[in-house]
Amino acid sequence: MAAQSPLKQAGKVVCIGRNYADHIAELKNMKPKQPFFFLKPPSSIVLPGEGPCLQPRGVKMHFEVELALVIGKIVRDLRADDRQGALEAIKAYAVAIDMTARNVQDEAKRKGLPWDIAKGFDTFLPMSNVIPKTAIGDPQDVELFLEVNGETRQKGSTGLMIYQIPRIMSDISRVMTLQPGDIVLTGTPAGVGPVVPGDVMRAGVRVGGREVEEGKMEVRVEQSPSSYVFAET
């Protein structure tokens, strides 16, 4: 049952920003000199079978497919070169779509405001079922993909990450301890774009050219019934 998923036990979801060069270029952002990260609330998680991804009124909603790491042990002050320690701390994986209210984020960037609203709406983190660790031998050698209405929009190898998983986990864990159950999103490749109510997103991950069954996910976009309407801050 989805309600029993360990993904719903996350105390926090930590997201790495701007970790693929081609994605940085498409949004005309600066390449970071070191990893930077932000948080999404666990309440934004929507699992297979739990319902649609909801577009709030006035929001231009973009998809960003990512490989998610599910943490299995306490990680604190990890060394950036401790690849074995990083991989041992990962309990499992998942495919995630980091939904972003792009117009809300753009305003936040212009005005120096936090990104929390742009990333934190309910249902703004569709996720697959848990992918067993054994299904992904090397998390830096898998292909992420995302389709909208059957058309491929994103496709890229995790080998293209600017900062790889040990460095990501090191930088996070030197600031905030990673606890068992926490989720780390590792960044998105190029091809991000908008979806609107009626669209269907399908995402997944391929290992050696074959799609991982547990990573398959499909989610429909619908209009949110919430009373929220985007307005300039």
N, C-alpha and C positions, 0 to 999 in steps of 0.2 A: 504494500500500500504506500502511496506517495506520502501520507502523513507520517509514516515511520522512517522516511528517508533521513539518513544522517546529515544531508545537506541542510535540513531545517534546524539542525542543532548548532549551526554556526553562531558564534558569539559576535563575529565581525566578518565582513567581506572587504578585503584590501585589494585595490585595483591599481595596477601599474599603468601609468599614462605614457603615450608616445614612445612605444617600445619597438616599432617597426618603421624603418626609414621611409618606405613608400607611403605609409599612412601619414607620417609627419608632413611629407611633401604635399599630399592631396589637400590637407587642411591648412597649408601654408604656416605651419608652426615651426618654432625653433627646436633643434635637436637638444635634448637635455644633457648637461654635462655629467649628470649622475641620475640614477633612477628617481622618479618622484611618484608618489602614490596618493590616492584618495580613498575614502570609504563609501561603500553603499550599505544601506541598512539591510539586515537579513529579511525584514518584512517585504523587501522588493522581490524576493525569490518566488517564482512560479514554476512548479514542476510539471512534468508530463501528466496530462489528465486533470490538472487543476483549473484549467480554463484559459481564456485568451490573455493576450497582452493588450493593455488598455491605453488608448491615446487620450490624455487630458485635453480639454478644450483650449484652443489657442496655442497648442504645442506642436512644433515641427519635430517629429520623432525619428531618430536615426538608429540603425542597428550596428553593432560592433561584435563580431564573433570572436571568442577567446577560449584558450585552454585554461580550465580552472584546476587548481591544486587543492586537494582536501588534506589539511594538516592532521597528522596522527599523533604528534607528541609536542611537548613544550619546546619552542625554539626561541632562544634568547642569545643575542650577541654572537650570532653565527659568523664565522670567518667567510669572506667572499670566495676564498679558494677551496672551501671545504665542500667539494661536490658530493662526496659520499654522505656527509652529514646532512646535506640538503635533501638528497634523494631518499635517505632513510627516514626523514621526517615527514615525507609525503605518504599518506595512507592510501589515497586513491585519486582519480581524476574525474573530470566532467567537462562537457561542452557548455559554454555559457554565452548568452547574448547580452552584452552590456548596453541596454537601451539608454539613449541619451536624448534629452530635450534640447536639441541643438540651438534653437533660438534663445532658450533660457540660459544655456551655457555661454553663448556668444555675448549676451548682455553682462553676465557675471565677469567674463574676461575683460570686457571694456571698462567696467566700473570697479574692478578689483574686489568683487564679491565672492563668497564661497560658491562651490559648484553643487552643494548638497541637493538643492531642489532639482537641478538638471539631471541628476543621476538617481534620485531616491524615491520617485513615485512608486506606489504599489504596482506590482507586475513588471517593473522595469529590469528584472533579472530572470528571464526565462532560462532554465537549466535542463540538461538531460538527466537521465538516471545516472547513478554512480558508475563510473568505469573502473573495473578492477585494475589494480596496479600491474597485474601480470599481462594485461592487454596492451600496455604501452611500455615497451622495453626501454626506449630512449625518448623522453618527452621533448627533446630538442630535434627530433626527426620524425615529426608527424605533419600531416596536411590538414589544416582547418578549412572548412568551406561553409558558405551560406548561400541559399537560394531564396529568391522571392518569386512566388507564383511560378515555380519551375525554372526560373532563369538564374544562372549563377551570377552572384554579385561579388562575393569574396572567395578567394582561394589563395592560400599561402602557407608556406612551411614555417613551423616553429623554429627551424634553424636560422631564420632571418631575424630573430630577436636581436636588438642592439645589446641589451643586457640579458644574459642568460639566467636560468633559474637560480643557481647558487648565489649570484650577485643580488638578484631581486630579494631572495629570502634573507640574505645578510643585511641588506639596507633596511628592510622592514624590521627585522628582529633587533636591530641596534636602537630602534626608536620605540617600538611597542612589541611586547612579547606575543608570539603566535601561540595560541592555545589549541589543544586537540578539538577538531571540528571546525576551526576557522577555515575560510576559503580565500585563496589568493588568485586573482585574475591577472594573466600574464601579458596582456596587451593584444591589440588587434592589427591584422594586416590591412592593406589598402582595399578600397572598394566600398567603404561605408556609405550609406545613403538612406533616403527616407522611406518610410512605409506609412500607409494610411489604412483606415478601417476597410476591411474586405480583403486585404492582402494576407497571404499565408507565407510565413517564414519557415524554411527547413534548414537545419544546420547539422553538422557532424564533424567527425574526424576520421581520417584514413591513415592506416599504418601499412606501409609497403603496398600502397595502392588499393587496399581493401578497407571498406568502411567498418568501423567498430560498432557492433550491434547496440551495445549499451549507450553509445554516444549519440544515437539517432534522436532527433527531436524535431517536432513540428508544432508551430503555434500560430494561431490566427490573431490578427489585429482587429480590435473592436473599439468603438467610441466609449470612453469612460463615463459612467453615470455620476461621477463625483461632481460636486458643486464648484470645484476649482476651475478658474479661468485665468490664463496667464495675463499678467499686467506688468508693465515696466516698474522696476523698483526705484 
